[in-house]
Amino acid sequence: MEVAHISRIILASASPRRQELLRMLGVDFKVLVSTFEEHREVDQPLSPAELVMATAQGKAEEVFRITSAQAETADDLVLGADTIVVLKGVCLGKPAGQEEARRMLQALSGRWHQVFTGIALRHRCKSVTAYERTKVHFRSLTDREIDAYISTGEPMDKAGAYGIQGIGAIFVDRIEGCFYNVMGLPVPRLALLLQEYGITLPEVKTLVRTGH
Amino acid sequence: MEVAHISRIILASASPRRQELLRMLGVDFKVLVSTFEEHREVDQPLSPAELVMATAQGKAEEVFRITSAQAETADDLVLGADTIVVLKGVCLGKPAGQEEARRMLQALSGRWHQVFTGIALRHRCKSVTAYERTKVHFRSLTDREIDAYISTGEPMDKAGAYGIQGIGAIFVDRIEGCFYNVMGLPVPRLALLLQEYGITLPEVKTLVRTGH
């Protein structure tokens, strides 16, 4: 396999959870947040998988254009990622208000939905893109639970009106698929993509001491 | 439902991940680590579910005996938890050396195994115990990947010779069941058990600001 020269790995995402997952892998990286605009229109012609891959590519490409312009960072490998929530084929955005949050949570209650994450790696020599899909199931929620959850404020800035990394966790009783995809970064898939660049995890220098 | 008076919630576990998950729920708690000995013998007569529940109860009971002896902490609610890895009906303990770690990882490679977590709540008025089971799949591993992983040192103090919260994450390409169970604390199940004590999550004071 041809091995590209990589000077640094750049994460084009402000997500604390993605940063935490990359650190967990022992990967050295730097964060450069993209300002690429995420498109979440329900009527757009792209499938959910196409949408997250396009957005991940857009984020990686934007940061790549900045770093590749300078000689000393021309060999940076830029990672972009994007995650969306899909219910019955409809991409759920952030609720416009409490009423919409209530409707979204009622729609998710007792049902399966899907979480898509696209990841894109951009380097001077090669670009690769992939996505992962995970099924997520909500237990049945009472109106009281939904109201209490809305009162916490957590749903208001979240796609699908819930945060799986927050209080919303108590609603998710089952998933099928990649564990880390739901957290915003499909780690096993990323590890395979990094092999395209001659980076095989785990590297011996890495040593993360956490339990099950 | 009868509501027990709860003065404090005590987590009888040193696990940083369990503490992180409880914080994520906005639960106020204090940590008092149990010295209860975990039993991991392959030949024991208990099923995996019985084993994790018994150990969770043992941990909770030990800490409860300490706190309940004093009037001001007699109303503490103590949470114990225990997590094990089971492959083909055999409970995998910590590998005794690199050779055993290699055998365990080879056995896990390309197969499904199960993760069991027992949780036990102990209070002066009421005790409840439950468990959750999640299926976990490893992608096929090469000998090179296994050797590199062993070289990181991570497998040596882990049941099943891997840490899902560490580099081991790159091996886990699929799970079926509760997401948080694999992290050591089945959060939706815990939320239901807390309702037995009149504690309904989310409480309005809780506000965790994290993204998907």
Interface residues (C-beta under 8 A of the other chain):
Chain A: S15 P16 R17 L21 M24 L25 G26 T83 V85 V115 R139 R144 E145 A148 Y149 S151 T152 G153 E154 K158 A159 G160 G163 I164 Q165 G166 I167 A169 I170 F171 V172 D173 R174 I175 E176 G177 C178 F179 Y180 V182 M183 G184 V187 P188 R189 L190 A191 T200 L201 P202 E203 V204 T206 L207 V208 R209 T210 G211 H212
Chain B: S15 P16 R17 L21 M24 L25 G26 T83 V85 V115 R139 R144 E145 A148 Y149 S151 T152 G153 E154 D157 K158 A159 G160 G163 I164 Q165 G166 I167 A169 I170 F171 V172 D173 R174 I175 E176 G177 C178 F179 Y180 V182 M183 G184 V187 P188 R189 L190 A191 T200 L201 P202 E203 V204 T206 L207 V208 R209 T210 G211 H212
